[in-house]
């Protein structure tokens, strides 16, 4: 099997070191949409304060697995999940688990920026308000400012906090959505193709942001761009036809994959 040396930046190879503690642990996860099985016996560990990229062809189960982590599949009629997914050792499919509280711990950023039809301020303040995280307006102001700062947006919107969030540029809207996710202080942030609707400059800013915030959050990103996966992630998992083919440190997946299917996808033979 030929080595693949074009996708992994040298700095990324050096950055991928010893493993961190596991935040999300999936074991024997199967997902069914009615009679159709979308995921088959997936075992995957997501390490704390690392970026895990999920790659693979369209329809291979990447986004389905992502939605399992905050139980968004619960709202899909006919969807059934078996197996175990734990967050810090707690089974998130336990019948006694508070799903609303889970989704505060596991934030989500979608493919297309989706700010609420509210002001910039109210977009970020929405989660803290409904979860009772601020005792007064001063505390809420601080949460909003800190969240916008962490999302690299505060300087750009400081004088526009009362303007509609939908009036921002596409890249700014996506960073606003990241700020909104950060505002409830999650442990994990899920990102489903967060740059696919953005131009290259906005994409580069989001990628820089991902690298900055992973010091405080565990991030799982679905991406069709193998170059993006190589740039932003420490771990990569390759899915194909509902199966997790292999997972490992990003440099190893891109330079010496163990499975022929991974090699074929990375070299462009299919996908």
C-alpha positions in Angstrom: 0.0 0.0 0.0 1.5 3.3 -1.1 1.9 6.0 1.5 -0.1 9.2 1.1 2.0 12.2 2.0 0.1 15.2 0.5 -2.7 16.0 3.0 -1.1 16.2 6.4 0.8 19.4 7.3 4.1 18.8 9.1 2.8 20.7 12.2 -0.2 18.4 12.4 2.1 15.3 12.5 4.0 16.9 15.3 0.9 17.9 17.2 -0.7 14.4 17.3 0.8 12.9 20.4 -0.3 10.8 23.4 -4.0 10.2 23.8 -6.2 12.4 26.0 -8.9 11.0 28.3 -12.0 9.8 26.5 -15.1 12.1 26.7 -17.5 10.3 24.4 -17.4 6.5 24.1 -19.5 4.6 21.6 -19.8 0.8 21.7 -21.8 -1.4 19.3 -23.9 1.5 18.1 -26.5 0.6 15.5 -29.0 3.0 14.0 -32.1 2.1 12.0 -34.5 4.3 10.0 -37.4 2.0 9.9 -36.1 -1.3 8.4 -33.0 0.4 6.9 -29.8 0.1 9.0 -27.8 3.3 8.7 -25.0 2.5 11.2 -23.6 -1.0 12.0 -21.8 -1.9 15.2 -19.8 1.4 15.6 -17.1 1.5 18.3 -15.4 4.9 18.6 -13.7 6.9 21.3 -13.7 10.7 21.2 -10.9 12.2 23.2 -11.2 15.3 25.5 -10.0 18.6 24.1 -9.2 17.1 20.7 -10.9 17.5 17.3 -12.2 14.2 15.8 -13.0 14.4 12.1 -15.6 12.0 10.6 -14.9 11.5 6.9 -16.4 9.3 4.2 -18.6 9.4 1.1 -22.1 10.9 1.2 -24.7 8.7 2.9 -22.1 6.7 4.8 -23.4 7.4 8.3 -21.2 10.3 9.4 -24.0 12.8 10.3 -26.1 10.0 11.6 -23.4 9.1 14.1 -22.9 12.8 15.0 -26.6 13.2 15.7 -26.5 10.2 18.1 -24.2 12.1 20.4 -26.8 14.7 21.4 -29.8 12.5 20.6 -31.1 14.6 17.7 -32.1 11.3 16.1 -34.8 11.1 18.7 -36.9 13.6 16.7 -36.8 11.5 13.5 -39.8 9.3 13.2 -39.0 5.6 12.9 -35.3 6.1 14.0 -34.0 3.5 16.5 -30.6 3.5 18.2 -29.1 0.5 20.0 -25.8 0.0 21.7 -24.2 2.4 24.2 -22.9 6.0 23.9 -21.6 7.5 27.1 -20.5 11.0 28.0 -18.0 11.1 30.8 -19.1 7.5 31.6 -22.8 8.3 31.7 -25.1 6.5 29.3 -26.8 9.2 27.3 -29.6 6.8 26.2 -30.5 6.0 29.8 -34.3 6.4 30.1 -33.8 8.7 33.2 -31.5 11.1 31.4 -32.6 14.7 30.8 -32.3 15.2 27.1 -32.5 19.0 27.4 -29.6 19.0 29.9 -27.7 16.7 27.5 -28.1 19.1 24.6 -26.7 21.9 26.9 -23.6 19.7 27.4 -23.3 18.8 23.8 -23.7 21.8 21.5 -24.4 21.7 17.7 -23.3 23.8 14.8 -25.0 23.0 11.5 -24.0 22.9 7.9 -25.8 26.1 7.0 -25.5 29.1 9.4 -28.9 29.3 11.2 -29.0 32.3 13.5 -32.3 32.9 15.2 -34.4 35.8 13.8 -33.3 37.8 16.8 -30.5 40.3 17.6 -26.9 39.3 17.8 -27.1 39.7 21.6 -30.3 37.6 21.9 -28.9 34.9 19.7 -26.1 34.3 22.2 -28.2 35.0 25.3 -31.0 32.5 24.3 -29.4 29.4 25.8 -28.2 31.0 29.1 -31.6 32.5 29.6 -33.6 29.2 29.2 -31.1 27.3 31.3 -31.1 30.0 34.1 -27.4 30.5 33.9 -27.5 34.3 34.7 -28.9 35.8 37.9 -29.1 39.3 36.4 -28.5 41.3 33.2 -24.9 42.0 34.2 -24.1 38.3 34.3 -25.9 37.7 31.0 -23.9 40.6 29.4 -20.7 39.0 30.6 -21.7 35.5 29.2 -22.6 37.1 25.8 -19.4 39.1 25.6 -17.2 36.1 26.6 -18.9 33.8 24.1 -18.5 36.3 21.3 -14.9 36.8 22.2 -14.2 33.1 22.2 -15.9 32.8 18.8 -13.6 35.6 17.5 -16.6 37.8 16.8 -16.8 40.4 19.5 -14.6 43.1 17.9 -16.7 42.9 14.7 -20.1 43.1 16.3 -19.4 45.1 19.5 -21.4 48.1 18.1 -24.0 45.9 16.4 -25.3 43.8 19.3 -28.9 45.0 18.8 -28.8 44.4 15.0 -30.4 41.2 13.6 -28.0 38.2 13.5 -29.3 37.4 10.1 -27.7 40.6 8.8 -24.2 39.4 9.3 -22.1 37.9 6.6 -22.2 34.1 6.2 -18.9 33.5 8.0 -19.9 35.9 10.8 -23.3 34.1 11.1 -21.5 30.8 11.5 -19.2 32.2 14.2 -22.4 33.6 15.9 -23.8 30.1 15.9 -20.6 28.9 17.5 -20.8 31.6 20.1 -24.4 30.6 20.7 -23.3 27.0 21.3 -20.4 28.1 23.5 -22.7 30.3 25.7 -24.2 27.4 27.6 -20.7 26.1 28.5 -20.9 22.7 26.7 -18.3 19.9 27.1 -18.7 18.8 23.5 -19.3 20.8 20.3 -20.6 18.9 17.2 -20.1 20.5 13.8 -21.8 19.1 10.8 -20.0 20.4 7.6 -19.7 23.9 9.3 -17.8 25.4 6.3 -19.5 23.9 3.3 -21.6 27.0 2.7 -18.7 29.5 3.3 -16.1 31.0 1.0 -12.4 30.2 1.4 -11.6 33.2 3.6 -14.5 32.5 6.0 -13.6 28.8 6.0 -10.0 29.6 7.0 -11.3 31.8 9.9 -13.6 29.0 11.2 -10.7 26.5 11.0 -8.5 28.8 13.0 -11.3 29.2 15.5 -11.7 25.4 15.8 -8.0 25.1 16.6 -8.3 27.9 19.2 -11.3 26.6 21.1 -10.4 22.9 21.3 -8.3 23.8 24.4 -11.7 24.2 26.2 -14.0 21.9 24.3 -14.1 18.5 22.7 -15.0 18.8 19.1 -16.4 16.3 16.6 -16.6 17.6 13.0 -18.2 16.0 9.9 -16.4 17.1 6.8 -16.3 16.1 3.1 -13.0 17.9 2.8 -10.1 15.6 3.5 -7.8 18.6 3.5 -9.9 20.2 6.2 -9.8 17.0 8.3 -6.1 16.9 8.0 -5.7 20.6 8.9 -8.0 20.8 12.0 -8.2 17.3 13.5 -6.0 15.2 15.8 -8.1 12.1 15.2 -9.9 10.9 12.1 -12.6 8.2 11.7 -13.5 6.9 8.2 -17.0 5.7 7.6 -18.2 3.6 4.6 -21.7 2.2 4.0 -22.7 2.6 7.6 -19.6 1.0 9.0 -16.7 2.6 10.9 -13.9 1.2 8.8 -11.0 2.6 10.9 -10.1 5.4 13.3 -6.8 6.7 14.5 -4.5 9.6 14.8 -5.0 11.9 11.8 -1.4 11.6 10.4 -1.6 7.8 10.5 -5.0 7.7 8.8 -3.8 9.9 5.9 -0.3 8.5 5.5 -0.6 4.8 6.3 -4.2 3.7 6.5 -4.7 0.1 7.5 -7.7 -0.7 5.4 -7.8 -0.7 1.6 -11.2 1.1 1.6 -9.6 4.0 3.5 -6.7 4.1 1.1 -9.1 4.1 -1.8 -11.2 7.0 -0.5 -8.2 9.1 0.5 -6.6 8.7 -2.9 -9.8 9.6 -4.7 -10.6 6.2 -6.2 -14.2 6.5 -4.9 -16.4 8.9 -2.9 
